[in-house]
């Protein structure tokens, strides 16, 4: 099969296909002129019947997210892969030129990975090479990567949480001044992404934002996070800005107030 410049992969567990339905509606509306193939990589559900305009890769029931990405990349090879989780919703129209700028930067700098920040939108892209000691310098969500990155990290059947925890452990081995040279971040949210779901429920502010910009889109029947869960999420986010050792101390403190973390650092 001829290798494309980009393949978009959405690695979705069958239990999250209701969210992919929302993702697909927003994608069609807000990136209507997208020139790249989109691949839904799910488990055993026959999604090709519902989404004939997309490519569908079915995986064994026990394949986790990394395996779903890996198998889709094998089936639809490209120079780069844009990985978007099903709850990374494209909230407003995409300027294709800004995404082309990300691709050009990746090619010119020999990147294996480029995080596409889903934080505050900006009018221009800003590229940075993060510190190897930075928490979540390499993480899931929305990112561009190549075959070398997928072969190095995604040829195992582990969860996204396990992958990110491995990356967090690696931050302990580096000092702040040590920078990545083949992994970058594109700040400015060029794809206008809103992260919509936490623990299987709608993030309250995200749902409000998406409804405001896309009132005609049915967002489905998933519950909202409670206000207590929303407060905890904000505290979790605050913990991420600290260095690994400071974060470990903060987590020990927060555990006394009922917070739970997947790692100690």
Helices and strands as residue ranges (DSSP letters): E 4-11, G 14-16, H 17-30, E 37-42, G 47-49, E 55-58, H 65-75, E 78-84, E 88-90, H 96-109, E 113-116, E 126-128, E 142-145, H 147-153, H 160-171, E 183-187, E 193-195, E 197-198, E 201-202, H 204-213, H 227-240, H 244-255
